Amino acid sequence: MSVLRVFTRNMATAAKINNVVVIGGGLMGSGIAQVAAATGHNVTIVEMNDQLVGKALGGIKKSLERVAKKQFKDDAAKGQQYVDGTLSKLKGSTKLEEAVASTDLVVEAIVEKMNIKHELFSKIDAAAPASTIFTSNTSSLSIAEIGAVTKRQDRFGGLHFFNPVPMMKLLEVIRTEKTSEETYQQLMEFGRSSANVHHLQGHARIRGEPAARAVHGRGDPSARAGRRQRAGH
Ligand SMILES: NC(=O)c1ccc[n+]([C@@H]2O[C@H](COP(=O)([O-])OP(=O)(O)OC[C@H]3O[C@@H](n4cnc5c(N)ncnc54)[C@H](O)[C@@H]3O)[C@@H](O)[C@H]2O)c1
């Protein structure tokens, strides 16, 4: 079977991602939740307590208002519609297990510490449906190592967004040796569905290298462009 036919078949069978849980509503998690909701996904942000949930949702509202002012400067009503419509797709929660119990995709954006990420993924592996795809937004840790604590390494990958997420036109989709083709296609499709704000870059078979090293070591022109534009990582 030709590569194109395999690709087309995978695209046809890959289930669409509608419901997204973002764990960690800090700098990156808020941005990821914002772009996912703005592109029509139902998004839940999970944080440690109600105050942090409120802070994340409040920050997103402000950011959306800034975007609306720029994008709809001649039509305030349309701008308000954009803000309200996006906010209606977003909610916050402190109940981790409950939030992941009915989601298609989890994007983890908590502190950059392997043991804390392991603790989190072990917990949600037991609570989420078998079909749920797990991803990490880590900048420097190995995606394969993070996913190793789960029983769904075929449904585990990396979605590496850049800061500031609503502005950056780059998203890296990272697969490990164990990520299935179907999962990879679903993640690519999720990236494409946010295409109004992101260009997409797929890394096939990165063999468990830390995402940052895998990307920066390959000399890909779009990765270099992304690195030049980035403020932080
Ligand atoms: N900051 C960047 O420029 C950047 C860029 C790309 C990727 N990343 C990656 O994104 C991830 C998050 O980075 P950040 O800069 O957004 O950090 P941050 O400190 O701004 O946010 C982390 C958030 O996670 C929350 N949190 C921690 N443990 C949690 C748990 N168990 N459950 C729910 N929430 C929890 C914290 O309360 C905090 O609000 C890291 O893995 C980092 O490597 C960061």
The ligand as an SDF file (V2000), in Angstrom:
LIG
                    3D

 44 48  0  0  0  0  0  0  0  0999 V2000
    7.1160   28.5620   30.1910 N   0  0  0  0  0  0  0  0  0  0  0  0
    7.4330   28.2680   28.9200 C   0  0  0  0  0  0  0  0  0  0  0  0
    7.9070   29.1200   28.1470 O   0  0  0  0  0  0  0  0  0  0  0  0
    7.2020   26.8690   28.4100 C   0  0  0  0  0  0  0  0  0  0  0  0
    7.2400   26.6440   27.0210 C   0  0  0  0  0  0  0  0  0  0  0  0
    6.9600   25.3680   26.5280 C   0  0  0  0  0  0  0  0  0  0  0  0
    6.6850   24.3270   27.4130 C   0  0  0  0  0  0  0  0  0  0  0  0
    6.6780   24.5670   28.7720 N   0  0  0  0  0  0  0  0  0  0  0  0
    6.3500   23.4460   29.6640 C   0  0  0  0  0  0  0  0  0  0  0  0
    5.0090   23.6140   30.1120 O   0  0  0  0  0  0  0  0  0  0  0  0
    4.8720   23.0700   31.4290 C   0  0  0  0  0  0  0  0  0  0  0  0
    4.2590   24.1210   32.3430 C   0  0  0  0  0  0  0  0  0  0  0  0
    5.0770   25.2510   32.3460 O   0  0  0  0  0  0  0  0  0  0  0  0
    4.5130   26.7030   32.7820 P   0  0  0  0  0  0  0  0  0  0  0  0
    5.5570   27.6740   32.4050 O   0  0  0  0  0  0  0  0  0  0  0  0
    3.1260   26.8860   32.2950 O   0  0  0  0  0  0  0  0  0  0  0  0
    4.4870   26.5510   34.3710 O   0  0  0  0  0  0  0  0  0  0  0  0
    3.6350   27.3990   35.4520 P   0  0  0  0  0  0  0  0  0  0  0  0
    4.3920   27.3000   36.7190 O   0  0  0  0  0  0  0  0  0  0  0  0
    3.2740   28.7440   34.9180 O   0  0  0  0  0  0  0  0  0  0  0  0
    2.2860   26.5750   35.5850 O   0  0  0  0  0  0  0  0  0  0  0  0
    2.2030   25.3120   36.1500 C   0  0  0  0  0  0  0  0  0  0  0  0
    0.8270   25.2030   36.7830 C   0  0  0  0  0  0  0  0  0  0  0  0
    0.5870   23.8350   37.0970 O   0  0  0  0  0  0  0  0  0  0  0  0
   -0.1500   23.8020   38.3080 C   0  0  0  0  0  0  0  0  0  0  0  0
    0.0180   22.4720   38.8850 N   0  0  0  0  0  0  0  0  0  0  0  0
    1.1170   21.9200   39.4190 C   0  0  0  0  0  0  0  0  0  0  0  0
    0.8730   20.6500   39.7950 N   0  0  0  0  0  0  0  0  0  0  0  0
   -0.4040   20.3870   39.4620 C   0  0  0  0  0  0  0  0  0  0  0  0
   -1.2490   19.2570   39.6000 C   0  0  0  0  0  0  0  0  0  0  0  0
   -0.8050   18.1190   40.1360 N   0  0  0  0  0  0  0  0  0  0  0  0
   -2.5200   19.3530   39.1490 N   0  0  0  0  0  0  0  0  0  0  0  0
   -2.9970   20.5050   38.6010 C   0  0  0  0  0  0  0  0  0  0  0  0
   -2.2240   21.6100   38.4570 N   0  0  0  0  0  0  0  0  0  0  0  0
   -0.9470   21.5420   38.8710 C   0  0  0  0  0  0  0  0  0  0  0  0
    0.4160   24.9300   39.1530 C   0  0  0  0  0  0  0  0  0  0  0  0
   -0.5220   25.3520   40.1440 O   0  0  0  0  0  0  0  0  0  0  0  0
    0.6960   25.9940   38.0820 C   0  0  0  0  0  0  0  0  0  0  0  0
   -0.4000   26.9060   37.9500 O   0  0  0  0  0  0  0  0  0  0  0  0
    6.2550   22.5830   31.8540 C   0  0  0  0  0  0  0  0  0  0  0  0
    6.3570   21.2030   31.5930 O   0  0  0  0  0  0  0  0  0  0  0  0
    7.1930   23.3650   30.9150 C   0  0  0  0  0  0  0  0  0  0  0  0
    8.3870   22.6740   30.6420 O   0  0  0  0  0  0  0  0  0  0  0  0
    6.9270   25.8110   29.2850 C   0  0  0  0  0  0  0  0  0  0  0  0
  1  2  1  0
  2  3  2  0
  2  4  1  0
  4  5  1  0
  4 44  2  0
  5  6  2  0
  6  7  1  0
  7  8  2  0
  8  9  1  0
  8 44  1  0
  9 10  1  0
  9 42  1  0
 10 11  1  0
 11 12  1  0
 11 40  1  0
 12 13  1  0
 13 14  1  0
 14 15  2  0
 14 16  1  0
 14 17  1  0
 17 18  1  0
 18 19  2  0
 18 20  1  0
 18 21  1  0
 21 22  1  0
 22 23  1  0
 23 24  1  0
 23 38  1  0
 24 25  1  0
 25 26  1  0
 25 36  1  0
 26 27  1  0
 26 35  1  0
 27 28  2  0
 28 29  1  0
 29 30  1  0
 29 35  2  0
 30 31  1  0
 30 32  2  0
 32 33  1  0
 33 34  2  0
 34 35  1  0
 36 37  1  0
 36 38  1  0
 38 39  1  0
 40 41  1  0
 40 42  1  0
 42 43  1  0
M  CHG  2   8   1  16  -1
M  END
$$$$
